[in-house]
C-alpha cells in the first residue's frame, strides 16, 4: 500500500506546482504528497518545514499545516 510520495523543491517553497497538482503520483483519494525544501539538504527533524498535501480526488488537494500529518489506515 502506498501512503505517500516524496519529492524536493530547490528553495524553501513547499507548495504544489501546476504539475504537482495535475499529475498526482498516486491518483487515489487520501494519498499524501510530501514536498521537502532545499533539495532535502538541510538538517530536518521530523516533518518540520515539509509541505504536506492530501489528494482528495479529481485533481484536488488539501494543504495540511507544515509538520502536521495524521493518517488513518483502513
PDB file of N, CA, C and O in Angstrom, chain B, residues numbered from 101:
ATOM      1  N   UNK B 101       0.848  -1.171   0.000  1.00  0.00           N
ATOM      2  CA  UNK B 101       0.000   0.000   0.000  1.00  0.00           C
ATOM      3  C   UNK B 101       0.895   1.236   0.000  1.00  0.00           C
ATOM      4  O   UNK B 101       1.796   1.356   0.830  1.00  0.00           O
ATOM      5  N   UNK B 102       0.651   2.132  -0.910  1.00  0.00           N
ATOM      6  CA  UNK B 102       1.392   3.390  -0.971  1.00  0.00           C
ATOM      7  C   UNK B 102       0.612   4.427  -0.175  1.00  0.00           C
ATOM      8  O   UNK B 102      -0.566   4.659  -0.444  1.00  0.00           O
ATOM      9  N   UNK B 103       1.257   5.047   0.796  1.00  0.00           N
ATOM     10  CA  UNK B 103       0.620   6.082   1.601  1.00  0.00           C
ATOM     11  C   UNK B 103       0.987   7.477   1.143  1.00  0.00           C
ATOM     12  O   UNK B 103       0.178   8.399   1.235  1.00  0.00           O
ATOM     13  N   UNK B 104       2.221   7.637   0.642  1.00  0.00           N
ATOM     14  CA  UNK B 104       2.701   8.978   0.305  1.00  0.00           C
ATOM     15  C   UNK B 104       3.807   8.899  -0.742  1.00  0.00           C
ATOM     16  O   UNK B 104       4.448   7.862  -0.917  1.00  0.00           O
ATOM     17  N   UNK B 105       4.014  10.006  -1.425  1.00  0.00           N
ATOM     18  CA  UNK B 105       5.188  10.160  -2.266  1.00  0.00           C
ATOM     19  C   UNK B 105       5.947  11.373  -1.757  1.00  0.00           C
ATOM     20  O   UNK B 105       5.372  12.264  -1.133  1.00  0.00           O
ATOM     21  N   UNK B 106       7.224  11.395  -2.027  1.00  0.00           N
ATOM     22  CA  UNK B 106       8.078  12.489  -1.560  1.00  0.00           C
ATOM     23  C   UNK B 106       8.885  13.012  -2.745  1.00  0.00           C
ATOM     24  O   UNK B 106       9.449  12.239  -3.520  1.00  0.00           O
ATOM     25  N   UNK B 107       8.931  14.346  -2.872  1.00  0.00           N
ATOM     26  CA  UNK B 107       9.867  14.949  -3.810  1.00  0.00           C
ATOM     27  C   UNK B 107      10.378  16.244  -3.208  1.00  0.00           C
ATOM     28  O   UNK B 107       9.897  16.688  -2.165  1.00  0.00           O
ATOM     29  N   UNK B 108      11.347  16.843  -3.865  1.00  0.00           N
ATOM     30  CA  UNK B 108      12.001  18.032  -3.315  1.00  0.00           C
ATOM     31  C   UNK B 108      11.781  19.243  -4.210  1.00  0.00           C
ATOM     32  O   UNK B 108      11.486  19.122  -5.399  1.00  0.00           O
ATOM     33  N   UNK B 109      11.934  20.413  -3.601  1.00  0.00           N
ATOM     34  CA  UNK B 109      11.998  21.691  -4.315  1.00  0.00           C
ATOM     35  C   UNK B 109      13.334  22.328  -3.951  1.00  0.00           C
ATOM     36  O   UNK B 109      13.933  21.986  -2.931  1.00  0.00           O
ATOM     37  N   UNK B 110      13.798  23.248  -4.781  1.00  0.00           N
ATOM     38  CA  UNK B 110      15.130  23.821  -4.607  1.00  0.00           C
ATOM     39  C   UNK B 110      15.273  24.898  -3.553  1.00  0.00           C
ATOM     40  O   UNK B 110      16.388  25.195  -3.123  1.00  0.00           O
ATOM     41  N   UNK B 111      14.158  25.496  -3.123  1.00  0.00           N
ATOM     42  CA  UNK B 111      14.247  26.547  -2.109  1.00  0.00           C
ATOM     43  C   UNK B 111      13.294  26.222  -0.963  1.00  0.00           C
ATOM     44  O   UNK B 111      12.928  25.063  -0.771  1.00  0.00           O
ATOM     45  N   UNK B 112      12.894  27.233  -0.207  1.00  0.00           N
ATOM     46  CA  UNK B 112      12.050  26.981   0.966  1.00  0.00           C
ATOM     47  C   UNK B 112      10.579  26.767   0.616  1.00  0.00           C
ATOM     48  O   UNK B 112       9.801  26.346   1.472  1.00  0.00           O
ATOM     49  N   UNK B 113      10.182  27.052  -0.633  1.00  0.00           N
ATOM     50  CA  UNK B 113       8.785  26.913  -1.036  1.00  0.00           C
ATOM     51  C   UNK B 113       8.403  25.442  -1.124  1.00  0.00           C
ATOM     52  O   UNK B 113       9.065  24.667  -1.813  1.00  0.00           O
ATOM     53  N   UNK B 114       7.337  25.056  -0.429  1.00  0.00           N
ATOM     54  CA  UNK B 114       6.889  23.664  -0.431  1.00  0.00           C
ATOM     55  C   UNK B 114       5.431  23.547  -0.880  1.00  0.00           C
ATOM     56  O   UNK B 114       4.750  22.569  -0.571  1.00  0.00           O
ATOM     57  N   UNK B 115       4.965  24.563  -1.617  1.00  0.00           N
ATOM     58  CA  UNK B 115       3.642  24.475  -2.214  1.00  0.00           C
ATOM     59  C   UNK B 115       3.686  23.575  -3.442  1.00  0.00           C
ATOM     60  O   UNK B 115       4.755  23.133  -3.862  1.00  0.00           O
ATOM     61  N   UNK B 116       2.534  23.312  -4.003  1.00  0.00           N
ATOM     62  CA  UNK B 116       2.459  22.460  -5.178  1.00  0.00           C
ATOM     63  C   UNK B 116       2.518  23.279  -6.468  1.00  0.00           C
ATOM     64  O   UNK B 116       1.851  24.304  -6.606  1.00  0.00           O
ATOM     65  N   UNK B 117       3.315  22.808  -7.387  1.00  0.00           N
ATOM     66  CA  UNK B 117       3.347  23.417  -8.715  1.00  0.00           C
ATOM     67  C   UNK B 117       2.127  22.924  -9.491  1.00  0.00           C
ATOM     68  O   UNK B 117       1.417  22.027  -9.038  1.00  0.00           O
ATOM     69  N   UNK B 118       1.892  23.506 -10.644  1.00  0.00           N
ATOM     70  CA  UNK B 118       0.796  23.050 -11.506  1.00  0.00           C
ATOM     71  C   UNK B 118       0.982  21.573 -11.862  1.00  0.00           C
ATOM     72  O   UNK B 118       0.016  20.809 -11.876  1.00  0.00           O
ATOM     73  N   UNK B 119       2.210  21.179 -12.145  1.00  0.00           N
ATOM     74  CA  UNK B 119       2.482  19.775 -12.468  1.00  0.00           C
ATOM     75  C   UNK B 119       2.193  18.870 -11.273  1.00  0.00           C
ATOM     76  O   UNK B 119       1.647  17.780 -11.440  1.00  0.00           O
ATOM     77  N   UNK B 120       2.554  19.313 -10.069  1.00  0.00           N
ATOM     78  CA  UNK B 120       2.260  18.529  -8.862  1.00  0.00           C
ATOM     79  C   UNK B 120       0.754  18.306  -8.718  1.00  0.00           C
ATOM     80  O   UNK B 120       0.299  17.194  -8.454  1.00  0.00           O
ATOM     81  N   UNK B 121      -0.002  19.379  -8.897  1.00  0.00           N
ATOM     82  CA  UNK B 121      -1.458  19.315  -8.704  1.00  0.00           C
ATOM     83  C   UNK B 121      -2.160  18.451  -9.747  1.00  0.00           C
ATOM     84  O   UNK B 121      -3.069  17.687  -9.422  1.00  0.00           O
ATOM     85  N   UNK B 122      -1.739  18.574 -10.983  1.00  0.00           N
ATOM     86  CA  UNK B 122      -2.475  17.915 -12.061  1.00  0.00           C
ATOM     87  C   UNK B 122      -1.980  16.506 -12.394  1.00  0.00           C
ATOM     88  O   UNK B 122      -2.622  15.788 -13.160  1.00  0.00           O
ATOM     89  N   UNK B 123      -0.855  16.116 -11.828  1.00  0.00           N
ATOM     90  CA  UNK B 123      -0.304  14.780 -12.104  1.00  0.00           C
ATOM     91  C   UNK B 123       0.086  14.086 -10.804  1.00  0.00           C
ATOM     92  O   UNK B 123       1.274  13.912 -10.530  1.00  0.00           O
ATOM     93  N   UNK B 124      -0.898  13.688 -10.001  1.00  0.00           N
ATOM     94  CA  UNK B 124      -0.556  13.017  -8.740  1.00  0.00           C
ATOM     95  C   UNK B 124       0.192  11.709  -9.009  1.00  0.00           C
ATOM     96  O   UNK B 124      -0.136  10.982  -9.947  1.00  0.00           O
ATOM     97  N   UNK B 125       1.183  11.420  -8.191  1.00  0.00           N
ATOM     98  CA  UNK B 125       1.938  10.173  -8.340  1.00  0.00           C
ATOM     99  C   UNK B 125       1.024   8.968  -8.137  1.00  0.00           C
ATOM    100  O   UNK B 125       1.168   7.952  -8.817  1.00  0.00           O
ATOM    101  N   UNK B 126       0.099   9.083  -7.217  1.00  0.00           N
ATOM    102  CA  UNK B 126      -0.909   8.047  -6.972  1.00  0.00           C
ATOM    103  C   UNK B 126      -2.257   8.756  -6.968  1.00  0.00           C
ATOM    104  O   UNK B 126      -2.517   9.591  -6.102  1.00  0.00           O
ATOM    105  N   UNK B 127      -3.105   8.434  -7.918  1.00  0.00           N
ATOM    106  CA  UNK B 127      -4.376   9.130  -8.061  1.00  0.00           C
ATOM    107  C   UNK B 127      -5.494   8.540  -7.219  1.00  0.00           C
ATOM    108  O   UNK B 127      -6.616   8.379  -7.701  1.00  0.00           O
ATOM    109  N   UNK B 128      -5.199   8.215  -5.965  1.00  0.00           N
ATOM    110  CA  UNK B 128      -6.213   7.689  -5.065  1.00  0.00           C
ATOM    111  C   UNK B 128      -6.496   8.684  -3.954  1.00  0.00           C
ATOM    112  O   UNK B 128      -5.583   9.280  -3.382  1.00  0.00           O
ATOM    113  N   UNK B 129      -7.776   8.851  -3.660  1.00  0.00           N
ATOM    114  CA  UNK B 129      -8.184   9.743  -2.578  1.00  0.00           C
ATOM    115  C   UNK B 129      -7.484   9.321  -1.282  1.00  0.00           C
ATOM    116  O   UNK B 129      -7.422   8.138  -0.948  1.00  0.00           O
ATOM    117  N   UNK B 130      -6.963  10.314  -0.566  1.00  0.00           N
ATOM    118  CA  UNK B 130      -6.256  10.050   0.688  1.00  0.00           C
ATOM    119  C   UNK B 130      -4.753   9.945   0.536  1.00  0.00           C
ATOM    120  O   UNK B 130      -4.034   9.936   1.535  1.00  0.00           O
ATOM    121  N   UNK B 131      -4.258   9.865  -0.694  1.00  0.00           N
ATOM    122  CA  UNK B 131      -2.812   9.822  -0.923  1.00  0.00           C
ATOM    123  C   UNK B 131      -2.190  11.138  -0.454  1.00  0.00           C
ATOM    124  O   UNK B 131      -2.811  12.195  -0.569  1.00  0.00           O
ATOM    125  N   UNK B 132      -0.990  11.077   0.064  1.00  0.00           N
ATOM    126  CA  UNK B 132      -0.303  12.257   0.585  1.00  0.00           C
ATOM    127  C   UNK B 132       0.958  12.529  -0.231  1.00  0.00           C
ATOM    128  O   UNK B 132       1.753  11.625  -0.491  1.00  0.00           O
ATOM    129  N   UNK B 133       1.125  13.780  -0.626  1.00  0.00           N
ATOM    130  CA  UNK B 133       2.341  14.218  -1.292  1.00  0.00           C
ATOM    131  C   UNK B 133       3.157  15.067  -0.323  1.00  0.00           C
ATOM    132  O   UNK B 133       2.661  16.067   0.196  1.00  0.00           O
ATOM    133  N   UNK B 134       4.395  14.677  -0.078  1.00  0.00           N
ATOM    134  CA  UNK B 134       5.300  15.423   0.795  1.00  0.00           C
ATOM    135  C   UNK B 134       6.317  16.143  -0.071  1.00  0.00           C
ATOM    136  O   UNK B 134       6.921  15.545  -0.961  1.00  0.00           O
ATOM    137  N   UNK B 135       6.507  17.435   0.193  1.00  0.00           N
ATOM    138  CA  UNK B 135       7.484  18.220  -0.558  1.00  0.00           C
ATOM    139  C   UNK B 135       8.524  18.747   0.425  1.00  0.00           C
ATOM    140  O   UNK B 135       8.215  19.520   1.332  1.00  0.00           O
ATOM    141  N   UNK B 136       9.760  18.309   0.222  1.00  0.00           N
ATOM    142  CA  UNK B 136      10.863  18.655   1.114  1.00  0.00           C
ATOM    143  C   UNK B 136      11.630  19.829   0.511  1.00  0.00           C
ATOM    144  O   UNK B 136      12.026  19.766  -0.653  1.00  0.00           O
ATOM    145  N   UNK B 137      11.851  20.908   1.283  1.00  0.00           N
ATOM    146  CA  UNK B 137      12.550  22.080   0.742  1.00  0.00           C
ATOM    147  C   UNK B 137      14.053  21.865   0.598  1.00  0.00           C
ATOM    148  O   UNK B 137      14.616  20.922   1.154  1.00  0.00           O
ATOM    149  N   UNK B 138      14.686  22.752  -0.155  1.00  0.00           N
ATOM    150  CA  UNK B 138      16.148  22.819  -0.309  1.00  0.00           C
ATOM    151  C   UNK B 138      16.751  21.497  -0.772  1.00  0.00           C
ATOM    152  O   UNK B 138      17.822  21.104  -0.309  1.00  0.00           O
ATOM    153  N   UNK B 139      16.065  20.813  -1.685  1.00  0.00           N
ATOM    154  CA  UNK B 139      16.537  19.522  -2.207  1.00  0.00           C
ATOM    155  C   UNK B 139      16.910  18.546  -1.087  1.00  0.00           C
ATOM    156  O   UNK B 139      17.777  17.689  -1.262  1.00  0.00           O
ATOM    157  N   UNK B 140      16.258  18.683   0.043  1.00  0.00           N
ATOM    158  CA  UNK B 140      16.465  17.805   1.205  1.00  0.00           C
ATOM    159  C   UNK B 140      17.902  17.844   1.722  1.00  0.00           C
ATOM    160  O   UNK B 140      18.397  16.860   2.271  1.00  0.00           O
ATOM    161  N   UNK B 141      18.574  18.995   1.543  1.00  0.00           N
ATOM    162  CA  UNK B 141      19.962  19.095   2.003  1.00  0.00           C
ATOM    163  C   UNK B 141      20.096  19.756   3.371  1.00  0.00           C
ATOM    164  O   UNK B 141      21.167  19.719   3.978  1.00  0.00           O
ATOM    165  N   UNK B 142      19.019  20.358   3.853  1.00  0.00           N
ATOM    166  CA  UNK B 142      19.063  20.982   5.178  1.00  0.00           C
ATOM    167  C   UNK B 142      18.790  19.926   6.231  1.00  0.00           C
ATOM    168  O   UNK B 142      18.146  18.914   5.955  1.00  0.00           O
ATOM    169  N   UNK B 143      19.277  20.161   7.427  1.00  0.00           N
ATOM    170  CA  UNK B 143      19.058  19.227   8.527  1.00  0.00           C
ATOM    171  C   UNK B 143      17.614  19.341   8.999  1.00  0.00           C
ATOM    172  O   UNK B 143      17.235  20.335   9.619  1.00  0.00           O
ATOM    173  N   UNK B 144      16.816  18.330   8.708  1.00  0.00           N
ATOM    174  CA  UNK B 144      15.406  18.331   9.111  1.00  0.00           C
ATOM    175  C   UNK B 144      15.171  17.339  10.238  1.00  0.00           C
ATOM    176  O   UNK B 144      15.705  16.230  10.229  1.00  0.00           O
ATOM    177  N   UNK B 145      14.381  17.744  11.187  1.00  0.00           N
ATOM    178  CA  UNK B 145      13.963  16.843  12.250  1.00  0.00           C
ATOM    179  C   UNK B 145      12.489  16.562  12.059  1.00  0.00           C
ATOM    180  O   UNK B 145      11.665  17.466  12.198  1.00  0.00           O
ATOM    181  N   UNK B 146      12.147  15.349  11.750  1.00  0.00           N
ATOM    182  CA  UNK B 146      10.752  15.006  11.525  1.00  0.00           C
ATOM    183  C   UNK B 146      10.225  15.680  10.274  1.00  0.00           C
ATOM    184  O   UNK B 146      10.924  15.776   9.265  1.00  0.00           O
ATOM    185  N   UNK B 147       8.989  16.146  10.346  1.00  0.00           N
ATOM    186  CA  UNK B 147       8.343  16.757   9.192  1.00  0.00           C
ATOM    187  C   UNK B 147       8.380  18.286   9.222  1.00  0.00           C
ATOM    188  O   UNK B 147       7.750  18.934   8.386  1.00  0.00           O
ATOM    189  N   UNK B 148       9.103  18.861  10.164  1.00  0.00           N
ATOM    190  CA  UNK B 148       9.161  20.322  10.260  1.00  0.00           C
ATOM    191  C   UNK B 148       9.682  20.918   8.952  1.00  0.00           C
ATOM    192  O   UNK B 148      10.751  20.544   8.471  1.00  0.00           O
ATOM    193  N   UNK B 149       8.916  21.847   8.387  1.00  0.00           N
ATOM    194  CA  UNK B 149       9.302  22.514   7.153  1.00  0.00           C
ATOM    195  C   UNK B 149       8.888  21.793   5.881  1.00  0.00           C
ATOM    196  O   UNK B 149       9.094  22.311   4.783  1.00  0.00           O
ATOM    197  N   UNK B 150       8.304  20.602   6.013  1.00  0.00           N
ATOM    198  CA  UNK B 150       7.899  19.816   4.852  1.00  0.00           C
ATOM    199  C   UNK B 150       6.471  20.185   4.460  1.00  0.00           C
ATOM    200  O   UNK B 150       5.594  20.275   5.319  1.00  0.00           O
ATOM    201  N   UNK B 151       6.235  20.399   3.165  1.00  0.00           N
ATOM    202  CA  UNK B 151       4.882  20.649   2.672  1.00  0.00           C
ATOM    203  C   UNK B 151       4.102  19.341   2.628  1.00  0.00           C
ATOM    204  O   UNK B 151       4.593  18.340   2.106  1.00  0.00           O
ATOM    205  N   UNK B 152       2.903  19.347   3.168  1.00  0.00           N
ATOM    206  CA  UNK B 152       2.079  18.143   3.234  1.00  0.00           C
ATOM    207  C   UNK B 152       0.773  18.419   2.505  1.00  0.00           C
ATOM    208  O   UNK B 152       0.038  19.343   2.853  1.00  0.00           O
ATOM    209  N   UNK B 153       0.490  17.599   1.478  1.00  0.00           N
ATOM    210  CA  UNK B 153      -0.675  17.818   0.629  1.00  0.00           C
ATOM    211  C   UNK B 153      -1.434  16.505   0.469  1.00  0.00           C
ATOM    212  O   UNK B 153      -0.864  15.501   0.040  1.00  0.00           O
ATOM    213  N   UNK B 154      -2.721  16.514   0.816  1.00  0.00           N
ATOM    214  CA  UNK B 154      -3.546  15.310   0.726  1.00  0.00           C
ATOM    215  C   UNK B 154      -4.430  15.372  -0.511  1.00  0.00           C
ATOM    216  O   UNK B 154      -5.121  16.362  -0.749  1.00  0.00           O
ATOM    217  N   UNK B 155      -4.397  14.308  -1.286  1.00  0.00           N
ATOM    218  CA  UNK B 155      -5.192  14.228  -2.515  1.00  0.00           C
ATOM    219  C   UNK B 155      -6.634  13.875  -2.158  1.00  0.00           C
ATOM    220  O   UNK B 155      -6.882  12.900  -1.448  1.00  0.00           O
ATOM    221  N   UNK B 156      -7.580  14.668  -2.651  1.00  0.00           N
ATOM    222  CA  UNK B 156      -8.993  14.429  -2.348  1.00  0.00           C
ATOM    223  C   UNK B 156      -9.767  13.934  -3.565  1.00  0.00           C
ATOM    224  O   UNK B 156     -10.986  13.775  -3.504  1.00  0.00           O
ATOM    225  N   UNK B 157      -9.067  13.693  -4.665  1.00  0.00           N
ATOM    226  CA  UNK B 157      -9.688  13.194  -5.887  1.00  0.00           C
ATOM    227  C   UNK B 157      -9.950  14.303  -6.883  1.00  0.00           C
ATOM    228  O   UNK B 157      -9.964  15.480  -6.525  1.00  0.00           O
ATOM    229  N   UNK B 158     -10.155  13.926  -8.127  1.00  0.00           N
ATOM    230  CA  UNK B 158     -10.490  14.861  -9.200  1.00  0.00           C
ATOM    231  C   UNK B 158      -9.490  16.017  -9.301  1.00  0.00           C
ATOM    232  O   UNK B 158      -9.886  17.162  -9.517  1.00  0.00           O
ATOM    233  N   UNK B 159      -8.207  15.721  -9.146  1.00  0.00           N
ATOM    234  CA  UNK B 159      -7.111  16.701  -9.226  1.00  0.00           C
ATOM    235  C   UNK B 159      -7.235  17.814  -8.193  1.00  0.00           C
ATOM    236  O   UNK B 159      -6.806  18.941  -8.443  1.00  0.00           O
ATOM    237  N   UNK B 160      -7.810  17.515  -7.051  1.00  0.00           N
ATOM    238  CA  UNK B 160      -7.938  18.484  -5.955  1.00  0.00           C
ATOM    239  C   UNK B 160      -7.128  17.995  -4.763  1.00  0.00           C
ATOM    240  O   UNK B 160      -7.028  16.798  -4.492  1.00  0.00           O
ATOM    241  N   UNK B 161      -6.555  18.969  -4.060  1.00  0.00           N
ATOM    242  CA  UNK B 161      -5.680  18.693  -2.924  1.00  0.00           C
ATOM    243  C   UNK B 161      -6.061  19.582  -1.746  1.00  0.00           C
ATOM    244  O   UNK B 161      -6.643  20.652  -1.922  1.00  0.00           O
ATOM    245  N   UNK B 162      -5.725  19.126  -0.550  1.00  0.00           N
ATOM    246  CA  UNK B 162      -5.858  19.935   0.659  1.00  0.00           C
ATOM    247  C   UNK B 162      -4.460  20.050   1.259  1.00  0.00           C
ATOM    248  O   UNK B 162      -3.809  19.040   1.530  1.00  0.00           O
ATOM    249  N   UNK B 163      -4.000  21.289   1.464  1.00  0.00           N
ATOM    250  CA  UNK B 163      -2.703  21.504   2.108  1.00  0.00           C
ATOM    251  C   UNK B 163      -2.884  21.374   3.612  1.00  0.00           C
ATOM    252  O   UNK B 163      -3.799  21.961   4.191  1.00  0.00           O
ATOM    253  N   UNK B 164      -2.019  20.613   4.228  1.00  0.00           N
ATOM    254  CA  UNK B 164      -2.032  20.439   5.680  1.00  0.00           C
ATOM    255  C   UNK B 164      -0.979  21.360   6.292  1.00  0.00           C
ATOM    256  O   UNK B 164      -0.007  21.720   5.628  1.00  0.00           O
ATOM    257  N   UNK B 165      -1.168  21.739   7.547  1.00  0.00           N
ATOM    258  CA  UNK B 165      -0.140  22.569   8.186  1.00  0.00           C
ATOM    259  C   UNK B 165       1.214  21.860   8.152  1.00  0.00           C
ATOM    260  O   UNK B 165       1.294  20.650   8.367  1.00  0.00           O
ATOM    261  N   UNK B 166       2.265  22.613   7.884  1.00  0.00           N
ATOM    262  CA  UNK B 166       3.596  22.019   7.837  1.00  0.00           C
ATOM    263  C   UNK B 166       3.881  21.288   9.147  1.00  0.00           C
ATOM    264  O   UNK B 166       3.625  21.799  10.237  1.00  0.00           O
ATOM    265  N   UNK B 167       4.411  20.095   9.009  1.00  0.00           N
ATOM    266  CA  UNK B 167       4.787  19.314  10.169  1.00  0.00           C
ATOM    267  C   UNK B 167       3.644  18.581  10.840  1.00  0.00           C
ATOM    268  O   UNK B 167       3.874  17.882  11.827  1.00  0.00           O
ATOM    269  N   UNK B 168       2.420  18.709  10.345  1.00  0.00           N
ATOM    270  CA  UNK B 168       1.259  18.077  10.976  1.00  0.00           C
ATOM    271  C   UNK B 168       0.664  17.047  10.026  1.00  0.00           C
ATOM    272  O   UNK B 168      -0.020  17.406   9.068  1.00  0.00           O
ATOM    273  N   UNK B 169       0.918  15.780  10.285  1.00  0.00           N
ATOM    274  CA  UNK B 169       0.403  14.731   9.437  1.00  0.00           C
ATOM    275  C   UNK B 169      -0.214  13.648  10.308  1.00  0.00           C
ATOM    276  O   UNK B 169       0.452  13.056  11.157  1.00  0.00           O
ATOM    277  N   UNK B 170      -1.469  13.407  10.086  1.00  0.00           N
ATOM    278  CA  UNK B 170      -2.166  12.317  10.782  1.00  0.00           C
ATOM    279  C   UNK B 170      -2.820  11.453   9.729  1.00  0.00           C
ATOM    280  O   UNK B 170      -3.604  11.944   8.918  1.00  0.00           O
ATOM    281  N   UNK B 171      -2.508  10.181   9.733  1.00  0.00           N
ATOM    282  CA  UNK B 171      -3.076   9.260   8.768  1.00  0.00           C
ATOM    283  C   UNK B 171      -3.965   8.250   9.490  1.00  0.00           C
ATOM    284  O   UNK B 171      -3.638   7.779  10.580  1.00  0.00           O
ATOM    285  N   UNK B 172      -5.071   7.936   8.874  1.00  0.00           N
ATOM    286  CA  UNK B 172      -5.940   6.887   9.373  1.00  0.00           C
ATOM    287  C   UNK B 172      -5.849   5.728   8.398  1.00  0.00           C
ATOM    288  O   UNK B 172      -6.286   5.840   7.253  1.00  0.00           O
ATOM    289  N   UNK B 173      -5.291   4.626   8.841  1.00  0.00           N
ATOM    290  CA  UNK B 173      -5.151   3.468   7.982  1.00  0.00           C
ATOM    291  C   UNK B 173      -6.404   2.617   8.068  1.00  0.00           C
ATOM    292  O   UNK B 173      -6.857   2.258   9.154  1.00  0.00           O
ATOM    293  N   UNK B 174      -6.952   2.302   6.912  1.00  0.00           N
ATOM    294  CA  UNK B 174      -8.169   1.477   6.867  1.00  0.00           C
ATOM    295  C   UNK B 174      -7.807   0.031   6.690  1.00  0.00           C
ATOM    296  O   UNK B 174      -8.690  -0.824   6.628  1.00  0.00           O
TER     297      UNK B 174
END
